[in-house]
Amino acid sequence: MTNAFISRVKNELKISGMGKSVLLRRIILLLLAAVLCSGVMSAGIYMVVARRQYVNIRAKELAPIARAVSDMMTESQQNGSFGFGSLVLLDRNNRDFGATLHVFNANGESVMNSVTLGSGRRPGNSDELSEEDAQVMLTADMKTVLGGTEVSQIRTSADETYLVVGVPITSNGAVIGAVFFTKPTSELSETFGGLNITLIISTLAAFLVMLIPGYLAARHLVIPIRQMREVAHAMSEGNFDVRADSGQKGEIGELARSMNQFARESARLEQTRRDYVANVSHELRTPIASIRAMGETLRDGMAKTDEKRYLFYNNIVRESMRLSRLVDDLLELSRLQAGREAMQKRAFDLREILGNISDGYSHIAAANGVYFSLEADMSEPVHVFSNPDRVEQVLVILTDNALKHTTSGGCVSISLERRNGKATIMVANTGEEIPAEDLPHIFERFYKVDKSHSGGGTGLGLSIAKEIVKGLAEEIHVMSENGETRFAFTVSGQ
């Protein structure tokens, strides 16, 4: 089964191209390293903590037995002597105990040959202490126990480590001796050696078992990332029709949805750019073609009269000025977006600009059959702090745009509202509404709404107005509903 899985994985890697995926290898290695480190740390902690815990457990087992021996020795002493008789029952009840008993009097002298309970052994075995070695090793603990305090320590003698438990022997409130149990810790090493081997084998088994789920989990993460990389590569080559898999959950799904949104916006901007190039090409071609045609007519002497020559010269000048305005708009928009235009601010009265716009456009509106009105209180000063030339430029753009898209019999109005320390100027016109899907893009560079903005122009005016307002740290927005379109922008108060 494992061989079949590995073969299938190899085939999938060849087909999907993930055999060279650095991310896939890193994720798998990270997962396996985490499993291996977890096992090693668990083994290390187990070896330290469990060994100490096991020693404490053994010490707690020895302590009550040592007290029982102490009580037996007290009773024997009261009968006239220390002895072994009472230890027979204790030995039978602790066959697996394997600890060596040492008994000393109040002077620290051994009063009983060492006895190994539960094992049937006597001193002389390699892991048991002789009376002399025990007396040397227990010298420090002897003083403590003869002072009336129990001890539980790990001691070393002759390159062997022992668990030492000591209990005082008392009679009538006086300490008359000491009982010690010594138990070699070599059996602990043997026990923990087997447990450590088992733990290592378990860790290796877990390591091997995690290969399959680790690969599947890493593959689940890498496939959508790889697919998004391919989508990004396709978009870099100009293909904005590709889409990432947005069905994934979590951050990967959010990234895919953001990438798809970027693709849609890029496609729209690319189409807008192409439309703009076509529009600008048309706008440039028309005056150039007209100038060329009229220049060739004059060159060939086809304009016989002064009146005709004047008409041609006048048309050449007019088309040249139209071409100049188009180029100027392009250059100004470029400078504004690059932030190279200075926006020096000063205090001024907004009424002067509103009056100039009203005087200039009221006659133009009347000539086109459009009703023009200024809805603002001009009796009191409107002090603001901004760039008056730029504010007037924005107002001219918005008013000119409103008149351009208002048919005969319609209305154009300019209103002023003061709120929260700012003045808001609104330019409104009646007529066909701007479609809702076009409103978010109305200020974008090169954008032109063909259905509602069918008049002349290149669609740069609103983009210039947006950049000017942005440079002045103000706000501009548009609303179009109920047969009326309203552009409004703010001017900071003084």
Secondary structure, DSSP 8 states (H G I E B T S, - for coil): -HHHHHHHHHHHHHHHTGGG-HHHHHHHHHHHHHHHHHHHHHHHHIIIIIHHHHHHHHHHHHHHHHHHHHHHHHHHHHTTS--STTHHHHHHTTTT--EEEEEEETTS-EEEEEEEETT---TTSTTS--HHHHHHHTHHHHHHHHTT--EEEEEEETTEEEEEEEEEEEETTEEEEEEEEEEETHHHHHHHHHHHHHHHHHHHHHHHHTHHHHHHHHHHHHHHHHHHHHHHHHHHTT-------TT--HHHHHHHHHHHHHHHHHHHHHHHHHHHHHHHHHHHHHHHHHHHHHHHHHHTT---SHHHHHHHHHHHHHHHHHHHHHHHHHHHHHHHHHT-S----EEEEHHHHHHHHHHHHHHHHHHTT-EEEEES--SS--EEEE-HHHHHHHHHHHHHHHHHT--TT-EEEEEEEEETTEEEEEEEEESS---TTTGGGTTSTT---TTT--SSS-S-HHHHHHHHHHHTT--EEEEEETTEEEEEEEEEB-
